[in-house]
C-alpha cells in the first residue's frame, strides 16, 4: 500500500511565492467590493433619521450613519475607511438630503472620521499619522471657536460649554487615550470591545462633528446665545451616537471574528 505521507519523488524548486487575488482590485490593501459594501451601508443609514438633533451644523436630523463613520475606519483602516465614508456620505446627501445641512461639510466630516479612526493605532510608518491629523483638528477648532468669540462676540465660557463634544473628542484623540481605545477595540474580551467602541465613538464622532461644524458655522454664524442653549443637550445627542455605534459595532466585529474573515491590513479589530 502506498504511503500517503511519503515525500514526492522530486522536491519543488525555486522560491516560494505568495499569491493574493485581491491586490489588483484593492485600495490600501482592502478589496474594492468590501469598500463598496460599507459605503452602501453608510448611504442606507443616512436615510434613517433620528429626530433628536439639537446641535446646529450636524444636520437637519441626526442620521444613523453618523454613528458608523468611526466603525468603518476601524474595520478598513484610515485610507479605505475615509474613501468608504466619503462615498457613502456623498450618496447619502443625494438620497437623503433631509439629514444634511451642507453636502461639503457632511462629506468632509465623514471622510475625516474614517481617516482619524483608522489612524488611532498605526503601525510602522503610520504610527505618527495621528500627529498631522491632530494639528488639522486643532486648526479647525481654533477657526470654529475663535470665530465665535472674536468675530461674533460669544462669551468664551459659553462656547466651551456648547462645543464640549468637540474639544473633549480632540483631547481624547491627542492624549494616549487614543491608543487605549484602539487596543480595547482589538481585545478579545467582548466587554472591553464594547467599552472601547463606545469611548472611541465619542472621540471620533466628535471629530466628525468638529470637522463639519467648522464649515457650517461659517455659513450660519449663529448668535452667541445659542452656544449656551445647546450645551446641556449636545452631550445627550452624542451619547445616542455612541450607544448606536457601539451596539452595531460590537455585533459586526463579533460576526467578522466568528466567520474568521481575512482582516484588512490596517484594521483595528
C-alpha positions, 0 to 999 in steps of 0.5 A, spaced: 500 500 500 502 506 498 504 511 503 500 517 503 505 521 507 511 519 503 515 525 500 514 526 492 519 523 488 522 530 486 522 536 491 519 543 488 524 548 486 525 555 486 522 560 491 516 560 494 511 565 492 505 568 495 499 569 491 493 574 493 487 575 488 485 581 491 491 586 490 489 588 483 482 590 485 484 593 492 485 600 495 490 600 501 490 593 501 482 592 502 478 589 496 474 594 492 467 590 493 468 590 501 469 598 500 463 598 496 459 594 501 460 599 507 459 605 503 452 602 501 451 601 508 453 608 510 448 611 504 442 606 507 443 609 514 443 616 512 436 615 510 434 613 517 433 619 521 433 620 528 429 626 530 433 628 536 438 633 533 439 639 537 446 641 535 446 646 529 451 644 523 450 636 524 444 636 520 437 637 519 436 630 523 441 626 526 442 620 521 444 613 523 450 613 519 453 618 523 454 613 528 458 608 523 463 613 520 468 611 526 466 603 525 468 603 518 475 606 519 476 601 524 474 595 520 478 598 513 483 602 516 484 610 515 485 610 507 479 605 505 475 607 511 475 615 509 474 613 501 468 608 504 465 614 508 466 619 503 462 615 498 457 613 502 456 620 505 456 623 498 450 618 496 447 619 502 446 627 501 443 625 494 438 620 497 437 623 503 438 630 503 433 631 509 439 629 514 444 634 511 445 641 512 451 642 507 453 636 502 461 639 503 461 639 510 457 632 511 462 629 506 468 632 509 466 630 516 465 623 514 471 622 510 475 625 516 472 620 521 474 614 517 481 617 516 482 619 524 479 612 526 483 608 522 489 612 524 488 611 532 493 605 532 498 605 526 503 601 525 510 602 522 510 608 518 503 610 520 504 610 527 505 618 527 499 619 522 495 621 528 500 627 529 498 631 522 491 629 523 491 632 530 494 639 528 488 639 522 483 638 528 486 643 532 486 648 526 479 647 525 477 648 532 481 654 533 477 657 526 470 654 529 471 657 536 475 663 535 470 665 530 465 665 535 468 669 540 472 674 536 468 675 530 461 674 533 462 676 540 460 669 544 462 669 551 468 664 551 465 660 557 459 659 553 462 656 547 466 651 551 460 649 554 456 648 547 462 645 543 464 640 549 463 634 544 468 637 540 474 639 544 473 633 549 473 628 542 480 632 540 483 631 547 481 624 547 484 623 540 491 627 542 492 624 549 494 616 549 487 615 550 487 614 543 491 608 543 487 605 549 481 605 545 484 602 539 487 596 543 480 595 547 477 595 540 482 589 538 481 585 545 478 579 545 474 580 551 467 582 548 466 587 554 472 591 553 470 591 545 464 594 547 467 599 552 472 601 547 467 602 541 463 606 545 469 611 548 472 611 541 465 613 538 465 619 542 472 621 540 471 620 533 464 622 532 466 628 535 471 629 530 466 628 525 462 633 528 468 638 529 470 637 522 463 639 519 461 644 524 467 648 522 464 649 515 457 650 517 458 655 522 461 659 517 455 659 513 450 660 519 454 664 524 449 663 529 448 668 535 452 667 541 446 665 545 445 659 542 452 656 544 449 656 551 442 653 549 445 647 546 450 645 551 446 641 556 443 637 550 449 636 545 452 631 550 445 627 550 445 627 542 452 624 542 451 619 547 445 616 542 451 616 537 455 612 541 450 607 544 448 606 536 455 605 534 457 601 539 451 596 539 452 595 531 459 595 532 460 590 537 455 585 533 459 586 526 466 585 529 463 579 533 460 576 526 467 578 522 471 574 528 466 568 528 466 567 520 474 568 521 474 573 515 481 575 512 482 582 516 484 588 512 491 590 513 490 596 517 484 594 521 483 595 528 479 589 530 
